[in-house]
Amino acid sequence: MALSIYLFSPSCSYEGRKEGTRFLTGVTHKPPIMIDPSSFTYAFPTTSAGRDDCIWIFPQHISEYYDSNYNCTTILFNNKQKIKLSVSFATFNNQMARVSMLHMKFSQKMRSVESEYPYSNLLFPPISLTAESREPYTISEVREANDHFLDFSLSNDEKQKKKKEDEEEK
């Protein structure tokens, strides 16, 4: 149960999270870390974490990323914001792969622990449990809910044009 010391404790230190990553994946330089095991929140550094120019990226917020000229990578986030980093595409892609490997190794380890202790359900509740007891959402409910979101990706003119188009579709 050494894994639980490194990755489960809510008061776990950054050093403990790094050690948990090393334990599971063998990654020692610029390791990704698990922020929250219950929500599978991960982050990885763009440079050595001790450097002032280090940026921590949370992959679950990335919509896409692509190679930019001159050893840079451009990231498009789910909220439509875009940033350009001075990190080569190969390095960024490697960091994304490391996060994926950490997630996979952690999930495998949890499944093996839960099979050894079947009544613990440490992280994965039985499949028969659901978050909601209601029926699936209808399209009209989704459209109504979407009207209440703030959209920072469009100018006011573009928002008005989009709203007019949406009204015409109804």
N, C-alpha and C positions, 0 to 999 in steps of 0.2 A: 504493500500500500504506500510505497514511497511516492508514487505519483500524486496521491492526494495531498501530500505535504506541499508539493510544488505548484499544483494547478487548481486546487479546490478552495483553499482558504481565502475568504473574502479579504482578509487583512494581509494577504501574501505580498511580499515585496517584489520590486522589479527584478532584483537579483534572483529571487526564488522562481519567478516566471521564466527568466532566461535559463536557469538551471533545468527547469521542467522541459523546455524546448530542447536543450542539449540532450537530456535523458531520452526523450522520445525520438528525436530526429538526427542527432549528432551534429547539428548546426551550431557553430561556435561564434562565427563572425556575422555581424548584423542580423542576429536571429529575430524571427517574428515572435511575438508573444501573444498569449491568450489573455484578453482583458477580462472576459466573463465567460466561464464555461457553460453556464446555463443558457445563455443566448448565443453562444458560439461567436462572440465578438473577438476579432483578432486585429492586430496592427503590426506593421513592420516599418523599420527605419529606412530612410533613403541613403543615409551615410552612417558612419559609426555614431552610436547614440551619445557619445560624449562630446561630439562636435556641436558648435553653436548653430551651424547651418543644417542640422539634422531635422528632417520633417517626418512625422509619423503618419503613415497612410493606413486608412481603414478600408480594406478591399470590398467589404459589403456595400460601400457607398459608390463604388466605381461602376459606371455604365459601360465604358470602353476606354481603351488607352491605345496609343499608337506612336510610332517612331516619328520624331521631329528631326530636322536637320541639326548637325553639329552636336552629336551626343546628348540629345535631349529627348524627353518623353512627354507627350501631352496626354493629360487625363481628363476625360469627361465624366463628371459625377452624375448621379441619378437626379440631382436637383438642377441639372443643365449648366452648372458652372464648369468652367474649363480652366486648368492651370497647366503651365509648362514648367517642367523640372529639369535641372541640369544633371540628369541621370540618364545614362545610355539605356536604350530600349532593352538590350540584352540583360543588363543588370536589373532593371525594373521587372522584366519578365521572370527572371530568376527568383526575385523576392516574392512575386505572386505564386510561383511554383512552391516555394518554401512554405508559404502560408497554407496552401492546399495540402501539402504533405503533413504539416502539423495537425491540421483538422482531421485528416484521414487517420493518422497514427493515434491521435487522442480518442477518436470515435472507436477505433478497433480496441484500444486498451480498455475503454469504458465497457464495451460489449463483453470483453473477456472477464472483467471484474464482476459484471452483473450476472454472467453465466455461472461464475464461481459462487456468488452470493445472490441467488435468484430473487430473494424478497427485499433486496435493498433499493432497487430502482433509483439509483443515485442520480441519474441524469435523463434516462430515457423511460418515460412512463409507458405502461402497456399500450399497444397500438389501439386497443378498444376505447381508450379514453380520448375525448375530443375537447377542444378548447371551448366550443360553443354547442349548445343543444338545439339551436334553431336550424331551420332549413337553409339551403344555399341562398345567397343574395340574388335579387332580381336585377336586371339591367337598369331599371328606373331608379332603384335605390343607389346603385353605383353612380349614375349620372348626377343624382341629387347630392350625394356626398362630395363628388368632385367639384361642384359649384362652390363649396365652402373652403377650398384650398387656396392658399396664396401662391401666385405664380410669379416668381422673380425673373423668369427667363425671357419674358416678352416686354416690350415697351407698352405704354398705355394705348397707343394707336393700334398696335398689334393685338392687344388684349380685347379692345373694342371690336376689331374686325373678327377675331375668333369667336367672341360672344355672339355677334350677329350671325355668323355662320352656324353656330350651334343652335341658335333659336330657329333658324330656317330649316335645319334638319328635323326638328321636333314637329 
